[in-house]
Amino acid sequence: MATLPSAQSARVPRPSSVARVDLSSLEPSVVSRLLEKAHEARHLPPELAAEAAVRAGNGRLGVKELRLLLLRFKGSRLAEQAMASAWAVVRARPELATSAESRFFGPV
């Protein structure tokens, strides 16, 4: 999974965490798989939402994970913050919009 260089990341405030589980030490591939499972369930748990928001904001999510966050999730206010973080990254790096879009609709 390719991540964004920190110089090109968006500045996103850390969500006010009500998370009870610390996911910050998880490998990127594990976070990616958790986001896939959350997307399949159409529910983003608060702990994963908080971690995804932080990782999106500091450039530690790849295009695949950003795309998953750009999709609508049922969930908490933290899920909304995670989606907002993903949008902030895409707005800060417009070239990612094309990558995320091609993953939605296939090659352009």
N, C-alpha and C positions, 0 to 999 in steps of 0.2 A: 504494500500500500504506500503510495507516494504521499508525503505530507507537504504542507506549505512551508517555505522558509519563514522563519520568525519575522524577518524584516518585511515580509509581505502579508503578514497576518492582520486581521482586523482587531481593533481594540474593543473588546466586549466585556462589560462588567461581570464579575463572578456572580452567579445567581445566589440569592439568599437561600442557603441550603437548609432544607429540613431533612436532608438525606441522612439515613441511619447507617448506611454502608459506604465505606470508602473504596471507590473504584479507581482511584488515581494510579495505583500500581499495576493495573491490568495491562497486558500487552495490547498493542494496537489491533492485532488480529482478533483478540477476544472481544474487544469493544465493538469491532466491526460485526462480528457474529451476533453479539447481543443486540445491536441495532437492527440487524436483519430479522432476528426473532421477534423483536418488538414491533417491527413493521408488519410482519406476518400476523401478529396478534392485534394489530392496529391500536396498540396501547404502549406508551412510553412511560415506564416506571420513574418515579421521582429521582431515585438515585442515579439511574442511567441518564436521565434528562440533564441533571446537574453536571455530571461528568462530561457529557457530550457538549454542553454549552461551553464549558471551560476549554475543552480540547479544540472545539471549533474556533473559539476566540483567540487561541494562541497558535493556531496553524497546525495542530497535531491530528487533524482529520483529513483523509483523502477525499477525492471527488465522490467516490462511491458512498462514503459515510455522509458527506454533505448532502448528496442527493436524497438519501433516506430521510435526513432531517427536514428537507424542504417539503416532503410530503406531509400531509395532514395526519396528525396523531390525535387519538383521544387520550386524554390524560390531564395532568395537573397544570398549574401555572408554570411549573418548571419545564414541562414539555413545550409550552409556548415560548419560554425563554431560550430553550435549545434551538427551536426553529428560527427564532429571531437572530440568534448567534450565527446560524448557518447562512441566513440571508445577508447578514452584515459582512460575512466573509466574501460572499459572491458579489456584493456591491463594491467591496474594496478591491476585488480582483475580477473584473468583468470577463476576462478570458475564461474563468471557471464556468461562467454561465453556459458557454457553448459546450464545454465538457459535460456538465450536468444535464443539459438539454439532450445531447446525443445519447446519453444513457437512458433518458426517458423514451425517446422516439427512434433510436437507432441512428446510423450515419446520416448526415444531412446531405 
